[in-house]
Structure formats: C-alpha cells, structure tokens
Amino acid sequence: MAKRVGIDKDAVIRAAVKIADEHGWDALTLARVAKKLRIRSPSLYNHVGGLEGLRRELKLVALHDLNTALSHATIGKSRDDAVRGLAAAYRAFVKRHPGTYAATMVAAPKNDPALEAAAAHIVETILSVVSGYGLDRREGLHAIRALRSTVHGFAAIEIAGGFGIPLDVDKSFEWLVSTLLAGLSSTCSQRSS
C-alpha cells in the first residue's frame, strides 16, 4: 500500500467514525481503518494507542457530539419542551451515528479523567433539563436513567427495523415522550403536595 501524506490523528478518528457508523462498533478494526486511509496498520500507532486507544478516542468524540446535540436541542427551552427536544435529539443521534453511539453505552472508566468529564457533561446537560420538574439530584439521576433507557430502547428497535406494524413510528415516539412527560409531571406534583 502506498503511504498517504497528510494522515493525522483527526483523519484516523474520522475514518474510524465512518467505519463504525456504516458497519457497526464491533466491525471497527485497525486493519479496516488502515485500509480506508490506504496506509499500513502499524502506521496507526503513530496516532492512536492501538485498537483500545482508537476506541477510547471514538468514545470521546461520541460523548462530545452527543452532548453537543442534546445541548443545542434544549437551549432556551424548559420542562416539557426541553425534554421533547432532548428526546428527539437523542433519537436522531442514535439513528445518524449508530456505531459511534454504541461507544457511549458503557460507563466511562474511573481512571480516565477525559472520558469521565465528557460523560459528566452529558449528565449535567440532562440534569439541567429535568431540574425544571423540581427533582433533586438523586431523583434527577433516576430520571436520566429512565429517559436514556426509554429513548435508547426505542431508537435501537427502530434502527434494527423492529417496528413492522404499519403505524407511524414518529407518532409512537411522540406518544412515548408524552408518557415520560406525564411521569415527570406526576413526580413533580407529588413533590409539591
């Protein structure tokens, strides 16, 4: 293979993102990235610490990009509008970036400050949204788990082609989010009684 000039860490990561999103997280290998960049696999070690290092970099990118999408979808919104924006942005991210999204599914290791910080930014973004319901931090974390699990489950089934009944999937998603909102509102009402 002829070595390409101009390969840097960003080019390696962009190629890996494309492979992960097109073929899946598990399909990401150094050999595939090297082939895509038309370089030899050992050359990748100049930019990333092997497959583990490459996957770590992708996880950082995915967490950052997901947080950016969630933040943009909720700016200037509160309560129900913010949750609707958050849920829609989360679903869209999963559909647009299924491979890199998969990198966000495992909690950040406790010994990696950059990954911990990136994951914490997402938690804080979502906490700021659910705080509008009067939830304390502990309840807010439960709400995050509920929101994440629900939207993840819906989007995962959707990208796998699991919704075969001839019924508008977007309407089903709206129904799902409305149900989540009713639960948040109910929790908020119970707290103020």
PyMOL commands that set and color helices and strands:
alter all, ss='L'
color gray80, all
select helices_A, chain A and resi 9-23+25-27+30-37+41-46+50-74+79-96+98-102+113-133+137-159+169-192
alter helices_A, ss='H'
color red, helices_A
deselect
rebuild
show_as cartoon
